[in-house]
Amino acid sequence: MSRLPHFRSVLLSLLVTTSAPAASPKAPKHPGCFLVMDLDSGEVTRNGAKLCATPLVPASTFKVPHALIALETGVVSSVDEVHEWDGTRHAISMWNQDQTLDTAMRRSALWVFQGTAKQLGRERMEQWLMRLDYGNRDASGDITRFWLGGPLRISPDAQLDFLARMYRGLLLVSPRVLEAVQGTLVHGPDTVASVRDGINLGGPWKDDATLSAKTGWHQDAKNGDVMWLVGHVSSPKGRHVFVSAVKQPPGTKSPSRNLAIPAAIEALQARGLL
């Protein structure tokens, strides 16, 4: 662990980014923070700088590093390993069946990741949060909920940095694990949806672009909901990672859908990436 600060400085030297102008006049206004990075040039476009720098509850976007950790440690053998449903009824019907890591990622099946968190334990989880340099690296409290309103926090800026390192192959995990987790994030035009609303995002995408993404939604009546869509787009315009984050004002009623999803798709389409 003592070599991590030096390693981190090396990574940062590889992740040189420049601030690009905000969205073009034709781009719709994003209701929160929207970030997109060109992985080849390092250029970053940023809307909503204040929220982009604010540490937020990662919610289900944490399933991305969680899956990397579970596979790299061997707690989960492969994305196709079957996790047997114990019969506990969940409000989301798609969770009430056996899952693989692949289906659990796509359906955001919480119980699968709660099980792997217990197997990993706090000490090993925090060691890996440090190794991946993910957010504030805090897995204290309830090991099954520390990313869901618990102490773990990550800003949209830090999410973008994590995704850039992931898709540049700079994380301290094996290429096999990286490829496997990235595969669980690939979506068609109708599949990137909140498990609560199942919205249709249209398509096919422009120029046969490939969209990879993970949703996240922490509902909090007191402090305001946090909504995410984070991911990667590959198209003739290159490789880009993006983060869409929306934070509701405290005391605001939860919306009927994850607002970060359509806002992200509109912003990516306005930039000609989808």
Accessible surface in RSA format (square Angstrom, percent):
REM  Atomic radii and reference values for relative SASA: ProtOr
REM  Chains: A
REM  Algorithm: Lee & Richards
REM  Probe-radius: 1.40
REM  Slices: 20
REM RES _ NUM      All-atoms   Total-Side   Main-Chain    Non-polar    All polar
REM                ABS   REL    ABS   REL    ABS   REL    ABS   REL    ABS   REL
RES MET A   1   133.58  69.2  84.00  55.6  49.58 118.0  83.52  71.0  50.07  66.3
RES SER A   2   107.03  90.4  74.54  99.5  32.49  74.9  58.08 123.7  48.95  68.6
RES ARG A   3   195.39  82.0 191.52  97.6   3.88   9.2  74.30 101.5 121.10  73.4
RES LEU A   4    30.30  16.9  29.34  21.0   0.96   2.4  29.71  20.9   0.59   1.6
RES PRO A   5    95.58  69.7  81.93  74.7  13.65  49.6  89.50  73.9   6.08  37.8
RES HIS A   6   128.36  70.2 120.66  83.9   7.70  19.7  86.05  88.7  42.32  49.2
RES PHE A   7    65.85  32.9  65.17  40.4   0.68   1.8  65.85  39.9   0.00   0.0
RES ARG A   8    56.54  23.7  56.02  28.6   0.52   1.2  31.37  42.9  25.16  15.3
RES SER A   9    59.06  49.9  49.84  66.5   9.22  21.2  43.93  93.5  15.13  21.2
RES VAL A  10    62.48  41.1  59.95  54.3   2.54   6.1  62.48  54.3   0.00   0.0
RES LEU A  11     9.04   5.0   9.04   6.5   0.00   0.0   9.04   6.3   0.00   0.0
RES LEU A  12    87.74  48.9  79.85  57.1   7.89  19.8  80.06  56.2   7.68  20.7
RES SER A  13    72.11  60.9  49.98  66.7  22.13  51.0  48.76 103.8  23.34  32.7
RES LEU A  14   103.21  57.5  81.40  58.2  21.80  54.8  84.31  59.2  18.90  50.9
RES LEU A  15    13.16   7.3   3.58   2.6   9.58  24.1   3.58   2.5   9.58  25.8
RES VAL A  16   101.94  67.1  89.49  81.0  12.44  30.0  94.50  82.1   7.44  20.2
RES THR A  17    58.00  41.2  34.65  35.1  23.35  55.6   5.12   6.9  52.87  79.9
RES THR A  18    82.51  58.7  75.55  76.6   6.96  16.6  71.98  96.7  10.53  15.9
RES SER A  19    97.65  82.5  64.82  86.5  32.82  75.6  37.83  80.6  59.82  83.8
RES ALA A  20    17.81  16.4   3.05   4.7  14.76  33.6   6.40   9.0  11.41  30.2
RES PRO A  21   117.40  85.6 100.99  92.1  16.42  59.7 113.62  93.8   3.78  23.5
RES ALA A  22    65.24  60.0  46.60  71.9  18.63  42.4  46.76  65.9  18.48  48.9
RES ALA A  23    28.08  25.8   8.05  12.4  20.03  45.6  10.06  14.2  18.02  47.7
RES SER A  24    59.11  50.0  44.59  59.5  14.53  33.5  43.83  93.3  15.29  21.4
RES PRO A  25   140.79 102.6 101.97  93.0  38.82 141.1 114.96  94.9  25.84 160.6
RES LYS A  26   192.83  94.1 162.32  99.6  30.52  72.7 112.77 101.5  80.07  85.3
RES ALA A  27    14.92  13.7   0.63   1.0  14.29  32.5   0.64   0.9  14.29  37.9
RES PRO A  28    53.56  39.0  38.15  34.8  15.41  56.0  49.98  41.3   3.57  22.2
RES LYS A  29   195.48  95.4 160.94  98.7  34.54  82.2 120.05 108.1  75.43  80.3
RES HIS A  30    14.20   7.8   1.87   1.3  12.33  31.5   4.13   4.3  10.07  11.7
RES PRO A  31    80.04  58.3  42.28  38.5  37.76 137.3  54.44  44.9  25.60 159.1
RES GLY A  32    14.07  17.3   0.00   N/A  14.07  17.3   6.87  18.9   7.20  16.1
RES CYS A  33     0.00   0.0   0.00   0.0   0.00   0.0   0.00   0.0   0.00   0.0
RES PHE A  34     0.34   0.2   0.30   0.2   0.04   0.1   0.30   0.2   0.04   0.1
RES LEU A  35     0.00   0.0   0.00   0.0   0.00   0.0   0.00   0.0   0.00   0.0
RES VAL A  36     8.37   5.5   7.29   6.6   1.09   2.6   7.31   6.4   1.06   2.9
RES MET A  37     8.11   4.2   8.11   5.4   0.00   0.0   8.11   6.9   0.00   0.0
RES ASP A  38    33.63  23.6  32.36  32.2   1.28   3.0   5.52  13.0  28.11  28.0
RES LEU A  39     5.84   3.3   0.00   0.0   5.84  14.7   0.00   0.0   5.84  15.7
RES ASP A  40   103.82  72.7  67.55  67.2  36.27  85.8  34.49  81.2  69.33  69.1
RES SER A  41    77.46  65.5  41.53  55.4  35.93  82.8  49.58 105.6  27.88  39.1
RES GLY A  42     1.27   1.6   0.00   N/A   1.27   1.6   1.10   3.0   0.16   0.4
RES GLU A  43    84.71  48.6  82.27  62.2   2.44   5.8   5.84  11.3  78.87  64.4
RES VAL A  44     4.87   3.2   4.61   4.2   0.27   0.6   4.61   4.0   0.27   0.7
RES THR A  45    19.61  13.9  19.29  19.6   0.32   0.8   2.54   3.4  17.08  25.8
RES ARG A  46    76.68  32.2  63.92  32.6  12.76  30.4  22.08  30.2  54.60  33.1
RES ASN A  47    26.42  18.2  22.32  21.6   4.09   9.9  15.86  38.2  10.55  10.2
RES GLY A  48    38.42  47.4   0.00   N/A  38.42  47.4  25.28  69.4  13.14  29.4
RES ALA A  49    63.50  58.4  53.72  82.9   9.79  22.3  53.96  76.0   9.55  25.3
RES LYS A  50   186.23  90.9 171.90 105.5  14.33  34.1 123.26 110.9  62.97  67.1
RES LEU A  51    33.12  18.4  29.63  21.2   3.49   8.8  31.26  22.0   1.86   5.0
RES CYS A  52     0.00   0.0   0.00   0.0   0.00   0.0   0.00   0.0   0.00   0.0
RES ALA A  53    64.35  59.2  45.35  70.0  19.01  43.2  47.43  66.8  16.92  44.8
RES THR A  54    51.07  36.3  48.25  48.9   2.82   6.7  38.15  51.2  12.91  19.5
RES PRO A  55    83.29  60.7  72.19  65.8  11.11  40.4  72.19  59.6  11.11  69.0
RES LEU A  56     7.17   4.0   5.13   3.7   2.03   5.1   7.17   5.0   0.00   0.0
RES VAL A  57    11.01   7.2  10.50   9.5   0.51   1.2  10.50   9.1   0.51   1.4
RES PRO A  58     0.00   0.0   0.00   0.0   0.00   0.0   0.00   0.0   0.00   0.0
RES ALA A  59     0.21   0.2   0.21   0.3   0.00   0.0   0.21   0.3   0.00   0.0
RES SER A  60    16.47  13.9  16.47  22.0   0.00   0.0   2.06   4.4  14.41  20.2
RES THR A  61     1.73   1.2   0.10   0.1   1.63   3.9   0.10   0.1   1.63   2.5
RES PHE A  62     0.15   0.1   0.15   0.1   0.00   0.0   0.15   0.1   0.00   0.0
RES LYS A  63     1.83   0.9   1.83   1.1   0.00   0.0   0.49   0.4   1.34   1.4
RES VAL A  64     2.56   1.7   2.56   2.3   0.00   0.0   2.56   2.2   0.00   0.0
RES PRO A  65     0.63   0.5   0.63   0.6   0.00   0.0   0.63   0.5   0.00   0.0
RES HIS A  66     0.43   0.2   0.43   0.3   0.00   0.0   0.10   0.1   0.34   0.4
RES ALA A  67     0.15   0.1   0.12   0.2   0.02   0.1   0.15   0.2   0.00   0.0
RES LEU A  68     0.00   0.0   0.00   0.0   0.00   0.0   0.00   0.0   0.00   0.0
RES ILE A  69     0.00   0.0   0.00   0.0   0.00   0.0   0.00   0.0   0.00   0.0
RES ALA A  70     0.69   0.6   0.69   1.1   0.00   0.0   0.69   1.0   0.00   0.0
RES LEU A  71     5.46   3.0   0.83   0.6   4.63  11.6   0.83   0.6   4.63  12.5
RES GLU A  72    58.15  33.4  33.48  25.3  24.67  58.7   4.73   9.1  53.42  43.6
RES THR A  73    37.65  26.8   5.26   5.3  32.40  77.2  13.58  18.2  24.08  36.4
RES GLY A  74    51.92  64.0   0.00   N/A  51.92  64.0  27.48  75.4  24.43  54.7
RES VAL A  75    25.89  17.0   7.56   6.8  18.32  44.2  14.23  12.4  11.66  31.6
RES VAL A  76     0.79   0.5   0.38   0.3   0.41   1.0   0.38   0.3   0.41   1.1
RES SER A  77    77.71  65.7  56.41  75.3  21.30  49.1  49.49 105.4  28.22  39.5
RES SER A  78    42.69  36.1  40.83  54.5   1.86   4.3  33.18  70.7   9.51  13.3
RES VAL A  79    26.85  17.7  26.07  23.6   0.78   1.9  26.07  22.7   0.78   2.1
RES ASP A  80   101.99  71.4  91.85  91.4  10.14  24.0  29.40  69.2  72.59  72.4
RES GLU A  81    59.89  34.4  50.30  38.1   9.60  22.8  28.87  55.8  31.02  25.3
RES VAL A  82    88.78  58.4  68.55  62.1  20.24  48.8  68.55  59.6  20.24  54.9
RES HIS A  83    27.50  15.0  22.69  15.8   4.81  12.3  11.14  11.5  16.36  19.0
RES GLU A  84   139.18  79.9 119.19  90.2  19.99  47.6  32.56  63.0 106.62  87.0
RES TRP A  85    64.53  25.9  44.70  21.6  19.83  46.6  44.70  23.8  19.83  32.2
RES ASP A  86   120.07  84.1  79.54  79.2  40.53  95.8  48.75 114.7  71.32  71.1
RES GLY A  87    39.86  49.1   0.00   N/A  39.86  49.1  24.67  67.7  15.18  34.0
RES THR A  88    73.94  52.6  65.07  66.0   8.87  21.1  52.50  70.5  21.44  32.4
RES ARG A  89   175.92  73.9 150.82  76.9  25.09  59.7  69.54  95.0 106.38  64.5
RES HIS A  90    48.33  26.4  34.37  23.9  13.97  35.7  24.45  25.2  23.89  27.8
RES ALA A  91   115.91 106.6  64.77 100.0  51.15 116.3  77.96 109.8  37.95 100.5
RES ILE A  92    30.18  17.2  25.97  19.3   4.20  10.1  29.81  21.5   0.37   1.0
RES SER A  93    84.76  71.6  74.54  99.5  10.22  23.5  46.20  98.4  38.57  54.0
RES MET A  94    79.13  41.0  77.77  51.5   1.36   3.2  49.52  42.1  29.61  39.2
RES TRP A  95    30.34  12.2  30.34  14.7   0.00   0.0  30.34  16.2   0.00   0.0
RES ASN A  96    19.93  13.7   6.95   6.7  12.99  31.3   4.01   9.6  15.92  15.4
RES GLN A  97    74.26  41.5  70.85  51.8   3.41   8.1  24.30  51.7  49.96  37.9
RES ASP A  98    75.44  52.8  61.79  61.5  13.65  32.3  18.66  43.9  56.78  56.6
RES GLN A  99     2.71   1.5   0.00   0.0   2.71   6.5   2.70   5.7   0.01   0.0
RES THR A 100    27.40  19.5  27.29  27.7   0.11   0.3  25.28  34.0   2.12   3.2
RES LEU A 101     0.57   0.3   0.57   0.4   0.00   0.0   0.57   0.4   0.00   0.0
RES ASP A 102    35.52  24.9  35.52  35.4   0.00   0.0   7.79  18.3  27.72  27.7
RES THR A 103    36.19  25.7  35.36  35.8   0.83   2.0  36.19  48.6   0.00   0.0
RES ALA A 104     0.00   0.0   0.00   0.0   0.00   0.0   0.00   0.0   0.00   0.0
RES MET A 105     3.52   1.8   1.41   0.9   2.11   5.0   1.41   1.2   2.11   2.8
RES ARG A 106    94.52  39.7  71.08  36.2  23.44  55.8  41.32  56.5  53.20  32.2
RES ARG A 107    60.40  25.4  59.82  30.5   0.58   1.4   6.51   8.9  53.89  32.7
RES SER A 108     9.27   7.8   7.95  10.6   1.33   3.1   6.39  13.6   2.88   4.0
RES ALA A 109     0.00   0.0   0.00   0.0   0.00   0.0   0.00   0.0   0.00   0.0
RES LEU A 110    29.25  16.3  29.25  20.9   0.00   0.0  29.25  20.5   0.00   0.0
RES TRP A 111    42.84  17.2  36.94  17.9   5.89  13.8  37.19  19.8   5.65   9.2
RES VAL A 112     3.28   2.2   0.00   0.0   3.28   7.9   1.93   1.7   1.35   3.7
RES PHE A 113     0.94   0.5   0.94   0.6   0.00   0.0   0.94   0.6   0.00   0.0
RES GLN A 114    38.93  21.8  38.93  28.4   0.00   0.0   7.63  16.3  31.29  23.7
RES GLY A 115    30.77  37.9   0.00   N/A  30.77  37.9  28.46  78.1   2.30   5.2
RES THR A 116     1.74   1.2   1.55   1.6   0.19   0.5   1.32   1.8   0.41   0.6
RES ALA A 117     0.00   0.0   0.00   0.0   0.00   0.0   0.00   0.0   0.00   0.0
RES LYS A 118   138.71  67.7 116.93  71.7  21.78  51.9  61.41  55.3  77.30  82.3
RES GLN A 119   110.34  61.7  86.43  63.2  23.91  56.9  38.59  82.1  71.75  54.4
RES LEU A 120     7.20   4.0   0.00   0.0   7.20  18.1   0.00   0.0   7.20  19.4
RES GLY A 121    24.66  30.4   0.00   N/A  24.66  30.4  24.66  67.7   0.00   0.0
RES ARG A 122    95.05  39.9  87.71  44.7   7.35  17.5  33.87  46.3  61.18  37.1
RES GLU A 123   132.00  75.8 122.53  92.7   9.47  22.5  51.83 100.2  80.17  65.5
RES ARG A 124    86.53  36.3  84.60  43.1   1.93   4.6  33.07  45.2  53.46  32.4
RES MET A 125     0.00   0.0   0.00   0.0   0.00   0.0   0.00   0.0   0.00   0.0
RES GLU A 126    55.50  31.9  52.05  39.4   3.45   8.2  13.79  26.7  41.71  34.1
RES GLN A 127    81.29  45.5  77.39  56.6   3.89   9.3  22.07  47.0  59.21  44.9
RES TRP A 128    23.23   9.3  23.07  11.2   0.16   0.4  10.01   5.3  13.22  21.5
RES LEU A 129     0.00   0.0   0.00   0.0   0.00   0.0   0.00   0.0   0.00   0.0
RES MET A 130    76.47  39.6  73.17  48.4   3.29   7.8  63.52  54.0  12.94  17.1
RES ARG A 131    97.52  40.9  89.20  45.5   8.32  19.8  11.85  16.2  85.67  51.9
RES LEU A 132     0.65   0.4   0.00   0.0   0.65   1.6   0.65   0.5   0.00   0.0
RES ASP A 133    30.59  21.4  22.76  22.7   7.83  18.5   7.83  18.4  22.76  22.7
RES TYR A 134     0.39   0.2   0.34   0.2   0.05   0.1   0.34   0.3   0.06   0.1
RES GLY A 135    23.90  29.5   0.00   N/A  23.90  29.5   7.75  21.3  16.16  36.2
RES ASN A 136    77.15  53.2  48.47  46.8  28.69  69.1  40.70  98.0  36.45  35.2
RES ARG A 137    81.79  34.3  74.83  38.1   6.96  16.6  16.23  22.2  65.56  39.7
RES ASP A 138    43.10  30.2  40.47  40.3   2.63   6.2  11.44  26.9  31.66  31.6
RES ALA A 139     0.00   0.0   0.00   0.0   0.00   0.0   0.00   0.0   0.00   0.0
RES SER A 140    45.43  38.4  45.43  60.6   0.00   0.0  32.80  69.9  12.63  17.7
RES GLY A 141    50.68  62.5   0.00   N/A  50.68  62.5  39.91 109.5  10.77  24.1
RES ASP A 142    81.01  56.7  61.62  61.3  19.38  45.8  37.18  87.5  43.83  43.7
RES ILE A 143    31.16  17.7  29.48  22.0   1.68   4.1  29.48  21.2   1.68   4.6
RES THR A 144    18.06  12.8  18.06  18.3   0.00   0.0   9.09  12.2   8.97  13.6
RES ARG A 145   106.02  44.5 105.28  53.7   0.74   1.8  36.19  49.5  69.83  42.3
RES PHE A 146     1.14   0.6   0.00   0.0   1.14   3.0   1.06   0.6   0.08   0.2
RES TRP A 147     0.51   0.2   0.42   0.2   0.08   0.2   0.42   0.2   0.09   0.1
RES LEU A 148    24.17  13.5  16.88  12.1   7.29  18.3  16.88  11.9   7.29  19.6
RES GLY A 149    39.07  48.2   0.00   N/A  39.07  48.2   9.86  27.1  29.21  65.4
RES GLY A 150    21.42  26.4   0.00   N/A  21.42  26.4  19.39  53.2   2.03   4.6
RES PRO A 151    43.92  32.0  29.57  27.0  14.35  52.2  40.13  33.1   3.78  23.5
RES LEU A 152     0.15   0.1   0.00   0.0   0.15   0.4   0.00   0.0   0.15   0.4
RES ARG A 153    75.68  31.8  74.15  37.8   1.53   3.6  16.91  23.1  58.77  35.6
RES ILE A 154     3.10   1.8   0.68   0.5   2.42   5.8   3.10   2.2   0.00   0.0
RES SER A 155    16.01  13.5  13.89  18.5   2.12   4.9   5.33  11.3  10.68  15.0
RES PRO A 156     0.00   0.0   0.00   0.0   0.00   0.0   0.00   0.0   0.00   0.0
RES ASP A 157    43.89  30.7  37.14  37.0   6.75  16.0  23.05  54.2  20.84  20.8
RES ALA A 158    35.94  33.0  28.95  44.7   6.98  15.9  33.97  47.8   1.96   5.2
RES GLN A 159     3.07   1.7   3.07   2.2   0.00   0.0   0.00   0.0   3.07   2.3
RES LEU A 160     5.40   3.0   5.40   3.9   0.00   0.0   5.40   3.8   0.00   0.0
RES ASP A 161    27.92  19.6  26.08  26.0   1.84   4.4  17.58  41.4  10.34  10.3
RES PHE A 162     2.15   1.1   2.15   1.3   0.00   0.0   2.15   1.3   0.00   0.0
RES LEU A 163     2.91   1.6   2.91   2.1   0.00   0.0   2.91   2.0   0.00   0.0
RES ALA A 164     0.01   0.0   0.01   0.0   0.00   0.0   0.01   0.0   0.00   0.0
RES ARG A 165     3.46   1.5   3.46   1.8   0.00   0.0   0.00   0.0   3.46   2.1
RES MET A 166     0.27   0.1   0.00   0.0   0.27   0.6   0.00   0.0   0.27   0.4
RES TYR A 167    26.66  12.4  13.08   7.4  13.57  35.3  13.06   9.8  13.59  16.8
RES ARG A 168    56.40  23.7  28.65  14.6  27.75  66.1  22.18  30.3  34.22  20.7
RES GLY A 169    45.03  55.5   0.00   N/A  45.03  55.5  17.83  48.9  27.21  60.9
RES LEU A 170    40.45  22.5  34.64  24.8   5.81  14.6  38.60  27.1   1.85   5.0
RES LEU A 171    10.23   5.7   0.65   0.5   9.58  24.1   2.19   1.5   8.04  21.6
RES LEU A 172    54.34  30.3  46.07  33.0   8.28  20.8  52.44  36.8   1.90   5.1
RES VAL A 173    15.82  10.4   0.00   0.0  15.82  38.1   3.73   3.2  12.09  32.8
RES SER A 174    35.25  29.8  28.68  38.3   6.57  15.1  34.15  72.7   1.10   1.5
RES PRO A 175   111.97  81.6 106.23  96.8   5.74  20.9 108.52  89.6   3.46  21.5
RES ARG A 176   145.27  61.0 135.47  69.1   9.80  23.3  82.62 112.9  62.65  38.0
RES VAL A 177     0.04   0.0   0.03   0.0   0.01   0.0   0.04   0.0   0.00   0.0
RES LEU A 178    14.30   8.0  14.30  10.2   0.00   0.0  14.30  10.0   0.00   0.0
RES GLU A 179   130.04  74.7 123.75  93.6   6.29  15.0  44.60  86.3  85.43  69.8
RES ALA A 180    27.93  25.7  15.43  23.8  12.51  28.4  25.89  36.5   2.04   5.4
RES VAL A 181     0.00   0.0   0.00   0.0   0.00   0.0   0.00   0.0   0.00   0.0
RES GLN A 182    43.83  24.5  43.19  31.6   0.64   1.5   9.64  20.5  34.19  25.9
RES GLY A 183    35.72  44.0   0.00   N/A  35.72  44.0  29.04  79.7   6.68  15.0
RES THR A 184     2.14   1.5   1.63   1.6   0.51   1.2   1.63   2.2   0.51   0.8
RES LEU A 185     3.12   1.7   3.12   2.2   0.00   0.0   3.12   2.2   0.00   0.0
RES VAL A 186    62.60  41.2  58.45  52.9   4.15  10.0  58.45  50.8   4.15  11.3
RES HIS A 187    22.19  12.1  12.38   8.6   9.80  25.1  10.68  11.0  11.51  13.4
RES GLY A 188    30.33  37.4   0.00   N/A  30.33  37.4  23.04  63.2   7.29  16.3
RES PRO A 189    43.79  31.9  43.79  39.9   0.00   0.0  43.79  36.2   0.00   0.0
RES ASP A 190    82.68  57.9  66.15  65.8  16.53  39.1  22.73  53.5  59.95  59.8
RES THR A 191    78.15  55.6  60.84  61.7  17.31  41.3  65.66  88.2  12.50  18.9
RES VAL A 192     1.21   0.8   0.72   0.7   0.49   1.2   1.19   1.0   0.02   0.1
RES ALA A 193    21.01  19.3   9.99  15.4  11.02  25.1   9.99  14.1  11.02  29.2
RES SER A 194     5.94   5.0   3.08   4.1   2.85   6.6   2.52   5.4   3.42   4.8
RES VAL A 195    35.78  23.5  11.98  10.8  23.79  57.3  16.60  14.4  19.18  52.0
RES ARG A 196   118.85  49.9  84.02  42.8  34.83  82.9  34.55  47.2  84.30  51.1
RES ASP A 197    46.13  32.3  11.40  11.3  34.73  82.1  20.57  48.4  25.56  25.5
RES GLY A 198    56.68  69.9   0.00   N/A  56.68  69.9  27.89  76.5  28.79  64.5
RES ILE A 199    30.15  17.2  23.24  17.3   6.91  16.7  29.49  21.2   0.67   1.8
RES ASN A 200   108.90  75.1  79.48  76.8  29.41  70.8  33.71  81.1  75.19  72.7
RES LEU A 201    18.74  10.4   5.90   4.2  12.84  32.3  11.26   7.9   7.48  20.1
RES GLY A 202    36.28  44.7   0.00   N/A  36.28  44.7  34.78  95.4   1.50   3.4
RES GLY A 203    46.01  56.7   0.00   N/A  46.01  56.7   6.39  17.5  39.62  88.7
RES PRO A 204   125.96  91.8 107.61  98.1  18.34  66.7 108.12  89.3  17.83 110.8
RES TRP A 205    19.33   7.8   9.42   4.6   9.91  23.3  10.41   5.5   8.92  14.5
RES LYS A 206   100.42  49.0  86.73  53.2  13.70  32.6  49.57  44.6  50.86  54.2
RES ASP A 207    83.71  58.6  55.56  55.3  28.15  66.6  18.74  44.1  64.97  64.8
RES ASP A 208   134.50  94.2 109.09 108.6  25.40  60.1  35.25  83.0  99.25  99.0
RES ALA A 209     9.25   8.5   0.00   0.0   9.25  21.0   0.00   0.0   9.24  24.5
RES THR A 210    59.24  42.1  56.30  57.1   2.94   7.0  28.63  38.5  30.61  46.3
RES LEU A 211     0.00   0.0   0.00   0.0   0.00   0.0   0.00   0.0   0.00   0.0
RES SER A 212     5.31   4.5   5.31   7.1   0.00   0.0   0.00   0.0   5.31   7.4
RES ALA A 213     0.72   0.7   0.00   0.0   0.72   1.6   0.08   0.1   0.64   1.7
RES LYS A 214     8.47   4.1   6.56   4.0   1.91   4.6   5.48   4.9   2.99   3.2
RES THR A 215    18.75  13.3  17.84  18.1   0.91   2.2   7.83  10.5  10.92  16.5
RES GLY A 216     1.74   2.1   0.00   N/A   1.74   2.1   1.74   4.8   0.00   0.0
RES TRP A 217    21.26   8.5   7.43   3.6  13.83  32.5   7.43   4.0  13.83  22.4
RES HIS A 218    27.64  15.1  26.07  18.1   1.56   4.0  18.32  18.9   9.32  10.8
RES GLN A 219    80.60  45.1  56.94  41.6  23.66  56.3  18.46  39.3  62.14  47.1
RES ASP A 220    31.49  22.1  26.69  26.6   4.79  11.3   7.99  18.8  23.49  23.4
RES ALA A 221    85.44  78.6  69.52 107.3  15.92  36.2  71.69 101.0  13.75  36.4
RES LYS A 222   167.05  81.5 150.81  92.5  16.24  38.7 101.76  91.6  65.29  69.5
RES ASN A 223    78.11  53.9  77.49  74.9   0.62   1.5  19.10  46.0  59.01  57.0
RES GLY A 224     1.65   2.0   0.00   N/A   1.65   2.0   0.00   0.0   1.65   3.7
RES ASP A 225     0.30   0.2   0.30   0.3   0.00   0.0   0.21   0.5   0.09   0.1
RES VAL A 226     4.10   2.7   4.10   3.7   0.00   0.0   4.10   3.6   0.00   0.0
RES MET A 227     0.00   0.0   0.00   0.0   0.00   0.0   0.00   0.0   0.00   0.0
RES TRP A 228     0.00   0.0   0.00   0.0   0.00   0.0   0.00   0.0   0.00   0.0
RES LEU A 229     0.00   0.0   0.00   0.0   0.00   0.0   0.00   0.0   0.00   0.0
RES VAL A 230     2.85   1.9   2.37   2.1   0.48   1.2   2.37   2.1   0.48   1.3
RES GLY A 231     1.64   2.0   0.00   N/A   1.64   2.0   1.64   4.5   0.00   0.0
RES HIS A 232    16.65   9.1  16.65  11.6   0.00   0.0  12.11  12.5   4.54   5.3
RES VAL A 233     0.00   0.0   0.00   0.0   0.00   0.0   0.00   0.0   0.00   0.0
RES SER A 234    45.28  38.3  43.01  57.4   2.27   5.2  12.67  27.0  32.61  45.7
RES SER A 235    19.32  16.3   2.47   3.3  16.85  38.8   9.48  20.2   9.84  13.8
RES PRO A 236   104.41  76.1  59.77  54.5  44.64 162.3  73.14  60.4  31.27 194.3
RES LYS A 237   118.16  57.6  94.71  58.1  23.45  55.8  68.40  61.6  49.76  53.0
RES GLY A 238    19.40  23.9   0.00   N/A  19.40  23.9  19.15  52.5   0.26   0.6
RES ARG A 239    87.91  36.9  87.91  44.8   0.00   0.0  41.63  56.9  46.28  28.0
RES HIS A 240    17.99   9.8  17.99  12.5   0.00   0.0   5.89   6.1  12.10  14.1
RES VAL A 241     0.00   0.0   0.00   0.0   0.00   0.0   0.00   0.0   0.00   0.0
RES PHE A 242     0.09   0.0   0.09   0.1   0.00   0.0   0.09   0.1   0.00   0.0
RES VAL A 243     0.00   0.0   0.00   0.0   0.00   0.0   0.00   0.0   0.00   0.0
RES SER A 244     0.00   0.0   0.00   0.0   0.00   0.0   0.00   0.0   0.00   0.0
RES ALA A 245     0.00   0.0   0.00   0.0   0.00   0.0   0.00   0.0   0.00   0.0
RES VAL A 246     3.65   2.4   3.65   3.3   0.00   0.0   3.65   3.2   0.00   0.0
RES LYS A 247    70.50  34.4  50.33  30.9  20.17  48.0  41.61  37.4  28.89  30.8
RES GLN A 248    23.57  13.2  23.45  17.1   0.12   0.3   0.32   0.7  23.25  17.6
RES PRO A 249    83.78  61.1  77.36  70.5   6.42  23.3  83.67  69.1   0.11   0.7
RES PRO A 250   100.12  73.0  79.75  72.7  20.37  74.0  80.09  66.1  20.03 124.5
RES GLY A 251    62.46  77.0   0.00   N/A  62.46  77.0  30.18  82.8  32.28  72.3
RES THR A 252    45.93  32.7  37.23  37.7   8.70  20.7  36.06  48.4   9.88  14.9
RES LYS A 253   183.01  89.3 163.97 100.6  19.03  45.3 115.14 103.6  67.87  72.3
RES SER A 254    39.88  33.7  24.79  33.1  15.09  34.8  15.25  32.5  24.63  34.5
RES PRO A 255    28.88  21.0  11.58  10.6  17.30  62.9  22.67  18.7   6.21  38.6
RES SER A 256   105.50  89.1  75.03 100.1  30.47  70.2  57.67 122.8  47.83  67.0
RES ARG A 257    99.50  41.8  99.50  50.7   0.00   0.0  16.97  23.2  82.53  50.0
RES ASN A 258     0.84   0.6   0.59   0.6   0.25   0.6   0.00   0.0   0.84   0.8
RES LEU A 259    50.30  28.0  48.42  34.6   1.88   4.7  48.65  34.2   1.65   4.4
RES ALA A 260     0.00   0.0   0.00   0.0   0.00   0.0   0.00   0.0   0.00   0.0
RES ILE A 261     0.05   0.0   0.05   0.0   0.00   0.0   0.05   0.0   0.00   0.0
RES PRO A 262    21.08  15.4  19.23  17.5   1.86   6.8  21.08  17.4   0.00   0.0
RES ALA A 263    11.53  10.6   4.76   7.4   6.76  15.4   9.02  12.7   2.51   6.7
RES ALA A 264     0.00   0.0   0.00   0.0   0.00   0.0   0.00   0.0   0.00   0.0
RES ILE A 265     7.62   4.3   7.62   5.7   0.00   0.0   7.62   5.5   0.00   0.0
RES GLU A 266    86.65  49.7  83.52  63.2   3.13   7.4  27.02  52.3  59.63  48.7
RES ALA A 267     3.25   3.0   3.25   5.0   0.00   0.0   3.25   4.6   0.00   0.0
RES LEU A 268     0.06   0.0   0.06   0.0   0.00   0.0   0.06   0.0   0.00   0.0
RES GLN A 269    79.82  44.6  65.38  47.8  14.44  34.4  17.74  37.8  62.09  47.1
RES ALA A 270    41.71  38.4   4.47   6.9  37.24  84.7  17.49  24.6  24.22  64.2
RES ARG A 271    46.00  19.3  29.78  15.2  16.22  38.6  35.46  48.5  10.54   6.4
RES GLY A 272    13.85  17.1   0.00   N/A  13.85  17.1  10.22  28.1   3.63   8.1
RES LEU A 273     7.75   4.3   7.21   5.2   0.54   1.4   7.75   5.4   0.00   0.0
RES LEU A 274     9.08   5.1   0.00   0.0   9.08  22.8   1.69   1.2   7.39  19.9
END  Absolute sums over single chains surface
CHAIN  1 A    11999.8       9170.3       2829.5       6700.0       5299.8
END  Absolute sums over all chains
TOTAL         11999.8       9170.3       2829.5       6700.0       5299.8
